[in-house]
Amino acid sequence: MQNNKGSLVCVGPGMTLGAHMSVRCRSHIENAEVVFTSCHPLMESWIETMNPDVRSLQHLYAEHKDRRITYREMLVRIMAEVRQGKRVVGAFYGHPGVFAQVPHHAIAKAREEGFSAHMEPGISAEDCLYADMGIDPGAFGCQHFETSQFMFYHRRFDPTAYLILWQVALAGDLTISKRISSRGERQILVDLLLQTYPADHLVALYECPTLITDKVRIDWVPLNKLADAQLQPITTLVVPPAQKLSKNTAILAQLEQLHKLEGK
């Protein structure tokens, strides 16, 4: 039963300042009683012009601090205002549901306690990547993984499709507290990829601009040089297909037979 007065909406202002925010996102921010933000500082400053009570959550991050602790602290602050019966909005960089644990946890917690809570989509880094790099996910298919999870677990992936690894700068971080992983940790990722891809296979380092005046970063490097590449927390690794698609002749034969039967 959602009968409590407080409410929560998690929105995404998009990736590029002033260019990606939807009308619905802005309306929720303007009509909220409290707005929590976890965005680029310039994005947060812009959001502050839309509502008199905007509170940044970014100060909860700290060097060598376990990010899980930071996420719990964010959740506590958001839910405290919802429980006071306020209309609360959480504005999270890009899309609030993409690589953002707090919005999902906060919405689930609010609903569990009987509050109205939902998410509004925003333009994500994935959306920008397709546009900036000219990739159609329908052409060969795309596989998306968080980089460390890709390393920590046995994952099946297809070298005939694009492989997109998010948060590559944190590759192999077991502490969940680093800003940038070490060269040695990144080399382990490279060695893992070299089991499937050629050493000279060109991969792209992609970064979406925050400001309209900024340039998109698309730097191509051979896979075996990736460990020495300059990475930022926002860098995404794009690994293009290394093999051609192979026809499934058995399935095609079944479909041809079915087509003949249905055509009679």
N, C-alpha and C positions, 0 to 999 in steps of 0.2 A: 504494500500500500504506500503510494507516494503522496502523503498528506501533510508533510512538514513544510513549513514556510520557506526555509532556506533552499537554495538551488545552486547548481554548478554547471557551467558550460565551458568546455575547453576548446579554444579556437587556435587557428594558425594564421599569422599575418603574412605568411609566405617567406620566400628567401631574399628577395630584393626590396629594399626599403622604398616604400611609396608606390610600388608597381604591382604587387601581388595580393594585397589585402582585399578580400571580398566585401561586398556591401553588408552581408549578414554578419561577418566577423566584426566589422567596425560598429555595427548597430549594437551587438552584444557588449562590446567594450564600453561604448558611450552610455549604455543604460544600466551597467552594473553598479552595485554599491561598493564593491571591492574588486580590483583587478590585480592579479598576481602575474608577473612576467618572468620568463626565462628565455631571453633572446640576446642578440647582439646589442651592445650598449646603445648604439645609434637607433636601433629599432625600439628599444625601451624608452629612449628619450622622446621619440615620436609618439609612442602610445601614451606617454604622460600628458600630451596635449589634448587627449580625447576624454580624460576622466580625472577628477580631482583626487582620487585615492588609488594610485598605482604603486604597487610594492614589488620591487625586484627580488627575485630569489637567487640571483647569481652569486651574492656574497656568501652563500652557504657552501659553495665549492671552495676547496683549498688544496694546495700542493700537498701530496702524500696523504690526503684524506680519502678514505674508502668512499667511492661514489654512492654505495648503497646507503651509507649513513646520511649523506646529503639528500638522497631521494626520500628517505623517511622523514627528515626534517621538513622538507617541502610539503609532504603530505600532511603533516601535523598542522602546519600553518594554514594551509588551504581549508582543511576540515574544521578547524577552530572557527573560522568565519562562517562556514556553511551552517554549523551547529548553532550559531547565534541568530540564525534566521535571515541571513543576508543573501542577496543575489550576487553570487561570486563568479568571476570569469578568470580562467587561467589561459594566458596567451603564451604559446610555446613556439619557438622558432620553426619556420617552415610549416609542416603539417603536424598537428598536435599528437597524431597517432603513429608517426613514423620515427623510430629510434628515440622515443620519449616514453619512459616507463611511468613517470609520475601521472600524466593525464589518465592513462588506463587505470592505474591503481586508485586514483582519486575518484573517478567516475564509478568504479565498482564499489568502493567504500561508501560513497554517498548514496547510491541506490540501495545498498545493503541496509543502511540506516533509515531508509524511507524517504530520502530527498530526491527531487527531480534532478537528473543529471544526464547530459549528453555531450557529444562531440560534433564540432563543425569542421569539415575538411579544409585544408589549406594547400597551397602549391608547395610541393616538397622538392628536395634536391634531386630526387629521381625524375620528377617531371621536367626540371630544368636540364638535367643530363640528356634526356632524350632529345630535347629541342636543340641544345648547344652542340651536341656531338652528331646529330643527324642519324640517330639510331631509332629504327622502328622495331619494337620488341616482337612484332608479329613476323618479321622477316626470318629470323633464325631462332628466336626464343631468348629469354633472359633468365638468369639465375641470380638471386640476390642472397648474400649472406653477410652477417656481421663477421668481421675478419677473425677475431679471436675465437668466436664460436666455431668458425670454419676450421680453425686449427685444433681446437680442443676435442672435437668429436669427429668420428668417421662420417663424412658426408659424401653422398654420391652426386657427382656433377657431370655435365655433358660438355666435352670440348668442342662440339659442333655448334654450341650456343654461346652467347655472351655470358661471361662470368663477372659479376659486379660485387666487389668486396667493399663494404662500408667500414668507416673508422679504421682505415689501414694504418694510420699513425699509431694506433694502440695495439698493433699486432702482437699477440703473445703475452700481453700484460696479465700476470696472475694476481697482482696485488689489487687491481681495480682502483688504482689511485694515481697512476701516472698520467701525464699530459702527452708525452711522446715516448714510445717504447724504444729500446736500445737497438743498435745495429744488429747485434747478435740475435735478438728476438725476431727482427724482420728477416734475417737470413734464414731462419728456420721456416718462415712462411715461403720464402723463395725456393728453398729446397723441396718443400712440399709440392709447390706448383711445378717444379722441374720434373717431377715424376710423370707429369701429363703433357706439359708444354715444352717446346724447344727452347734452348737457352737464349736464342736471339729473337724469340717471339716478342713483337712490340706490344707493350701495354701502355695504357694512358693514365695519367694522374689528373683527375678532374676536380675543379673547385668552382662552385657557383658564386658569382659576385654578390656582395651585400649592397653595394651602391650601383646605381645605373651607370655611373661614370667609371666603375671598375671594369677590368677585362676578365673574361672567362679564362680560367687556367686549363689548358689541355696540353700537357707535356707528354710526349711519347719517349719511352726508354725501353731498351732491351730488358727482358725479364731478369736476366742474370745481373743487371746493374741496379735493380730495384732497391736493394738494401741500403745503397748509398744515396738514394734520391732524397731531395728535400721534401719533407712531409709536414703538413699542418693538421691540427685536429679535424678540420673539415674536409681533408683530402679523401677522395674516393678512388679506388683502383678499378679500372675497366680493362678486362682481359677479353679481346675479341676472339671469335672462333678460330681454332687452330686446325680443324678438320672439316671436310665437306660432309654434308648430310648424306646418309646412306639409306636408300629406299628399303622399306620393309616389304619385300616382294610377296611374302606369305599373306599379309593383310591385304595388299593390293589385289592379289589373286582372289581372295574371298569376296572383296567388294565387287570385282568384275563379274564374278559368278552370280552374286546377289543381283547385280544390275541386270544381267541377262534374264534371270528368273522373273524379276519384277516387271521386266519389259514385255513379257509374253502375255 
